[in-house]
Amino acid sequence: MQIQVRINEEGALRNQRYAFTDRFTLVSELLQNARRAGAMRIEIHYDASAQVLKVEDDGRGLDDFQKLLSFHESGWDAATSAEERPFGVGFSKCLYAATRCIVASKHQRIDIDTAAALAKASIEVESIAEAVAGTRIELHGVDLPDLGNRIETLCLGFPVAVLFNGKPLTRRFAAANLATMASPMGAVHLAGTRDGRHSHDTMVFLQGFCVMKPSYCPDDRVNVVHLDSRQFMAHLPDRDKLIDEDVQGKRIDAELKACWRQTLELAKTQLPPERFVETYYAAMRAWGQLDLLNDLDVLPAEMFEEIVDYPIQQDSGDRDYVRQVTVAPSRLAIESGAVTLVSLDWVGDDNAARWMLARAKGYLVFDWLGLHLDHWALRRVRFLEEEAVEVEAVSEQLRVQLEGRWVWPTVILCEAVRLRAGNEEADITDMGVCHEDVLYIPAGETSGEPVRQASSFMDENDQFLESDLNADRDALADLIRRLRSVDPVQTLDSLLQELRLGRYPLLHGKAFQVTVGVGAAPGHSVALVAEAGSANTGACHAGS
């Protein structure tokens, strides 16, 4: 017994109406046919109320009308078939989308009842006196809602001039309307070749229609690729996605990178180094071309930050305590040691002391990841995160626990905070330093801000706890003020005010003797010495 592939013609004709996923494919197929016929101008008219679509082009026209109704036979000449590999199913969309189809070309015309044609009825080709240049197609019973809004998008990259209801379409991504460069995959337009404002958003077109696009596409910042149709194919029948899109997408990215390499190498020969770096550094970094900086003595200012304010923990948003330098330091300044470049992670309670040392010494925070591994500047970067840091309280006065709402660090009051890393040392006298869950508070610190080095005040849901921050900052500032007070009465009064003792009727009118420093810890003792209307002395109660 032998078997072979067979085709059920009736089933194929019946089911092909479901092959096209988009009703607007009808328009793109008619445009495609006109382009392949050598058209230089295509006019589309659509009457939504009458549901009549007319497409007329100035191409070579039709010699054999049978080609329109021969499914899966392209009917194109050998050159077009080799260049574009047409599928031979385009015109069939007209039979499924319309009830009547009238086609005229040169001195011939057909008027097709589409239902009869799909039932394989014979269609008469008529001779007409009118000479129709190119091809004119008129479809009746075509429902294309919103075609007026869709047609512009459909023709964004189409190479032939198109008019819709008498109005020319802009076709802003057509190759003729862009500055393009040749590449092995086709014509490429790169965004940012003149000003460096590059983009990774790319619109990819095959035979004039979009086959790949970003989710969001800004009009003025997008790469455009017109693929060579001899190398790439789109899915049958809609042709709106590439075959092996994942593989082809990687190839397209690689070719775009190569195009940027070519562009940057040319710009490097034409511009002064300072101008070249200023204009194209971001593009070099984004497209993996950082080695082009290796033989230059200049660096972009955006790689350097100076520490201009108190370093605090910030899990998101802008880091207000650093600012980009206006002018990058010279190679001489870096290599001579006049400028020290350091690498630091974002501030945390494990590296806040390193940030404070860098601030005190005037180091510049350097984005070394933005350089090629062979760049000369990398030999001059100090990686502070990898260095041990020592924190010492100079003339320590006392240490207590801050019982905050969110943080509970140990607080050490001292005259200064001494920081050491390697051979470098700095004494901090004006701002607190957090290190290993300890807040070192020097003589000049009164603000309570050091709690912001202890925590970012973000909870597990990434919610910023502003009220907790304010409470803990105020608590630390108040604690510092009390501990540094020189008037014992004022200090005790300040502490008692927080207790709001008047809320307790049992204490009203009573006088106590409080002795501080008695017992362990040190502790304190309290004795009732007088009561309203009584001179009796109560018992002494010690506490710690």
DAPEVEN-V948492 format. One record per residue. N is the residue number from 1. SS is DSSP state (@ for helix, = for strand, . for the rest). PHI is phi in whole degrees, -180 to 180 (none if undefined). Layout:
BEGIN
N,SS,PHI + N,SS,PHI
END
This chain:
BEGIN
1,.,none + 2,.,-124 + 3,.,-127 + 4,.,-153 + 5,.,-70 + 6,.,-130 + 7,.,-119 + 8,.,-84 + 9,@,-61 + 10,@,-64 + 11,@,-65 + 12,@,-63 + 13,@,-65 + 14,@,-70 + 15,@,-87 + 16,@,-67 + 17,@,-62 + 18,@,-95 + 19,.,-73 + 20,.,-83 + 21,.,-90 + 22,.,-132 + 23,.,-64 + 24,.,-78 + 25,@,-60 + 26,@,-52 + 27,@,-68 + 28,@,-64 + 29,@,-68 + 30,@,-67 + 31,@,-64 + 32,@,-63 + 33,@,-62 + 34,@,-65 + 35,@,-63 + 36,@,-65 + 37,.,-82 + 38,.,84 + 39,.,-65 + 40,.,-108 + 41,=,-155 + 42,=,-130 + 43,=,-113 + 44,=,-118 + 45,=,-126 + 46,=,-136 + 47,=,-105 + 48,.,-64 + 49,.,-69 + 50,.,-89 + 51,.,55 + 52,=,-119 + 53,=,-114 + 54,=,-123 + 55,=,-130 + 56,=,-132 + 57,=,-131 + 58,.,-110 + 59,.,-79 + 60,.,-73 + 61,.,82 + 62,.,-109 + 63,.,-101 + 64,.,-124 + 65,@,-69 + 66,@,-62 + 67,@,-61 + 68,@,-66 + 69,@,-108 + 70,.,-99 + 71,.,-70 + 72,.,62 + 73,.,-123 + 74,.,-65 + 75,.,78 + 76,.,-88 + 77,.,-70 + 78,@,-62 + 79,@,-64 + 80,@,-65 + 81,@,-63 + 82,@,-71 + 83,@,-74 + 84,@,-122 + 85,.,48 + 86,.,-66 + 87,.,-88 + 88,.,80 + 89,.,-123 + 90,.,-60 + 91,.,-69 + 92,@,-60 + 93,@,-60 + 94,@,-63 + 95,@,-68 + 96,@,-89 + 97,@,-93 + 98,.,-123 + 99,.,-93 + 100,=,-143 + 101,=,-137 + 102,=,-114 + 103,=,-125 + 104,=,-132 + 105,=,-156 + 106,=,57 + 107,=,-114 + 108,=,-130 + 109,=,-155 + 110,=,-131 + 111,=,-124 + 112,=,-105 + 113,=,-84 + 114,@,-64 + 115,@,-64 + 116,@,-67 + 117,@,-63 + 118,@,-70 + 119,.,-87 + 120,.,67 + 121,.,-72 + 122,.,-75 + 123,.,-115 + 124,.,-82 + 125,=,-92 + 126,=,-101 + 127,=,-90 + 128,=,-128 + 129,=,-74 + 130,=,-68 + 131,=,-95 + 132,=,-93 + 133,=,-74 + 134,=,74 + 135,=,-136 + 136,=,-125 + 137,=,-122 + 138,=,-129 + 139,=,-114 + 140,=,-111 + 141,.,73 + 142,.,-102 + 143,.,-100 + 144,.,-128 + 145,.,-62 + 146,.,68 + 147,@,-60 + 148,@,-60 + 149,@,-86 + 150,@,-84 + 151,@,-65 + 152,@,-63 + 153,@,-66 + 154,@,-60 + 155,.,-103 + 156,.,-52 + 157,.,-115 + 158,.,-72 + 159,.,-80 + 160,.,-105 + 161,=,-60 + 162,=,-127 + 163,=,-113 + 164,=,-117 + 165,.,48 + 166,.,87 + 167,=,-107 + 168,=,-66 + 169,.,-85 + 170,.,-74 + 171,.,48 + 172,.,-67 + 173,.,-103 + 174,.,-64 + 175,@,-58 + 176,@,-67 + 177,@,-99 + 178,.,-129 + 179,.,-85 + 180,.,-120 + 181,=,-130 + 182,=,-76 + 183,=,-145 + 184,.,-59 + 185,.,-97 + 186,=,144 + 187,=,-85 + 188,=,-128 + 189,=,-113 + 190,.,-100 + 191,.,-75 + 192,.,92 + 193,.,-68 + 194,.,-96 + 195,.,-114 + 196,.,82 + 197,.,-81 + 198,.,-74 + 199,.,-151 + 200,.,-102 + 201,.,-77 + 202,=,-135 + 203,=,-101 + 204,=,-116 + 205,=,-120 + 206,=,-130 + 207,.,54 + 208,.,92 + 209,=,-121 + 210,=,-72 + 211,=,-119 + 212,=,-149 + 213,.,-156 + 214,.,-75 + 215,.,-66 + 216,.,-130 + 217,.,-129 + 218,.,-67 + 219,.,-62 + 220,.,-103 + 221,.,-132 + 222,.,-152 + 223,=,-79 + 224,=,-130 + 225,=,-124 + 226,=,-110 + 227,=,-72 + 228,.,-75 + 229,.,-69 + 230,.,-76 + 231,.,-107 + 232,.,-123 + 233,.,-132 + 234,=,-107 + 235,.,-66 + 236,.,-75 + 237,.,-102 + 238,.,-74 + 239,.,58 + 240,.,-107 + 241,.,-142 + 242,=,-76 + 243,.,-70 + 244,.,56 + 245,@,-58 + 246,@,-66 + 247,@,-69 + 248,@,-67 + 249,@,-62 + 250,@,-66 + 251,@,-65 + 252,@,-63 + 253,@,-60 + 254,@,-64 + 255,@,-69 + 256,@,-63 + 257,@,-62 + 258,@,-65 + 259,@,-65 + 260,@,-66 + 261,@,-60 + 262,@,-61 + 263,@,-64 + 264,@,-70 + 265,@,-62 + 266,@,-68 + 267,@,-62 + 268,@,-63 + 269,@,-80 + 270,@,-102 + 271,.,-113 + 272,.,-61 + 273,@,-53 + 274,@,-60 + 275,@,-69 + 276,@,-60 + 277,@,-67 + 278,@,-61 + 279,@,-80 + 280,@,-115 + 281,@,-59 + 282,@,-60 + 283,@,-68 + 284,@,-60 + 285,@,-69 + 286,@,-69 + 287,.,-107 + 288,.,67 + 289,.,-121 + 290,@,-68 + 291,@,-64 + 292,@,-66 + 293,@,-87 + 294,.,-60 + 295,.,-100 + 296,.,-104 + 297,.,-90 + 298,.,-108 + 299,.,-130 + 300,.,-73 + 301,@,-62 + 302,@,-68 + 303,@,-85 + 304,=,-115 + 305,=,-129 + 306,=,-102 + 307,=,-88 + 308,.,-112 + 309,.,-151 + 310,.,-69 + 311,.,-70 + 312,.,-133 + 313,.,-75 + 314,.,-142 + 315,.,-80 + 316,.,-155 + 317,.,82 + 318,.,-77 + 319,.,-91 + 320,.,-72 + 321,.,-88 + 322,=,-125 + 323,=,-147 + 324,=,-64 + 325,.,-70 + 326,.,-80 + 327,.,-133 + 328,.,-68 + 329,.,-66 + 330,.,-75 + 331,@,-63 + 332,@,-61 + 333,@,-64 + 334,@,-72 + 335,@,-75 + 336,@,-82 + 337,.,90 + 338,.,-64 + 339,.,-122 + 340,.,-106 + 341,=,-100 + 342,=,-128 + 343,=,-106 + 344,.,-139 + 345,.,-74 + 346,.,-60 + 347,.,-63 + 348,.,-142 + 349,.,-68 + 350,.,-92 + 351,.,-134 + 352,@,-60 + 353,@,-64 + 354,@,-66 + 355,@,-63 + 356,@,-67 + 357,@,-66 + 358,@,-62 + 359,@,-65 + 360,@,-66 + 361,@,-90 + 362,.,75 + 363,.,-69 + 364,=,-102 + 365,=,-78 + 366,=,-118 + 367,.,-87 + 368,@,-68 + 369,@,-66 + 370,@,-87 + 371,.,-126 + 372,.,-68 + 373,.,-63 + 374,.,-98 + 375,.,-72 + 376,@,-63 + 377,@,-68 + 378,@,-64 + 379,@,-73 + 380,@,-110 + 381,=,-91 + 382,=,-98 + 383,=,-92 + 384,@,-63 + 385,@,-63 + 386,@,-92 + 387,.,-100 + 388,.,-71 + 389,.,-123 + 390,=,-110 + 391,=,-123 + 392,=,-129 + 393,=,-84 + 394,=,-85 + 395,.,55 + 396,.,-60 + 397,.,-104 + 398,=,-168 + 399,=,-137 + 400,=,-141 + 401,=,-100 + 402,.,-87 + 403,.,-94 + 404,.,-85 + 405,.,-79 + 406,.,-118 + 407,.,-121 + 408,.,-133 + 409,.,-81 + 410,=,-77 + 411,=,-113 + 412,=,-115 + 413,=,-91 + 414,.,-155 + 415,.,-77 + 416,=,-155 + 417,=,-115 + 418,=,-100 + 419,=,-114 + 420,=,-135 + 421,=,-148 + 422,.,62 + 423,.,-95 + 424,=,-98 + 425,=,-144 + 426,=,-149 + 427,=,-103 + 428,=,-104 + 429,.,-120 + 430,.,-111 + 431,.,-140 + 432,.,-74 + 433,=,-129 + 434,=,-98 + 435,=,-152 + 436,.,51 + 437,.,64 + 438,=,-125 + 439,=,-101 + 440,=,-91 + 441,=,-113 + 442,.,-80 + 443,.,-60 + 444,.,-88 + 445,.,-93 + 446,.,-136 + 447,.,-81 + 448,.,86 + 449,.,-61 + 450,.,-56 + 451,@,-62 + 452,@,-79 + 453,@,-85 + 454,@,-79 + 455,.,-158 + 456,.,-90 + 457,.,58 + 458,=,-113 + 459,.,-88 + 460,.,-67 + 461,.,-99 + 462,.,60 + 463,.,-98 + 464,=,-79 + 465,.,-94 + 466,@,-64 + 467,@,-66 + 468,@,-66 + 469,@,-59 + 470,@,-61 + 471,@,-65 + 472,@,-72 + 473,@,-65 + 474,@,-65 + 475,@,-65 + 476,@,-68 + 477,@,-61 + 478,@,-68 + 479,@,-63 + 480,@,-62 + 481,@,-62 + 482,@,-70 + 483,@,-67 + 484,.,-96 + 485,.,-65 + 486,.,-101 + 487,.,-107 + 488,@,-64 + 489,@,-64 + 490,@,-62 + 491,@,-65 + 492,@,-66 + 493,@,-61 + 494,@,-63 + 495,@,-68 + 496,@,-69 + 497,@,-61 + 498,@,-68 + 499,@,-75 + 500,.,49 + 501,@,-66 + 502,@,-65 + 503,@,-75 + 504,.,-110 + 505,@,-57 + 506,@,-61 + 507,@,-93 + 508,.,-60 + 509,.,77 + 510,.,-98 + 511,=,-117 + 512,=,-127 + 513,=,-110 + 514,=,-114 + 515,=,-118 + 516,=,-101 + 517,=,96 + 518,=,-95 + 519,.,86 + 520,.,-79 + 521,.,105 + 522,.,-76 + 523,=,-107 + 524,=,-158 + 525,=,-130 + 526,=,-128 + 527,=,-131 + 528,=,-81 + 529,=,-109 + 530,=,-160 + 531,=,-138 + 532,.,-54 + 533,.,77 + 534,=,-144 + 535,.,-106 + 536,.,-65 + 537,.,-103 + 538,.,-82 + 539,.,-72 + 540,=,-90 + 541,=,-118 + 542,=,-93 + 543,=,-140 + 544,.,-134
END
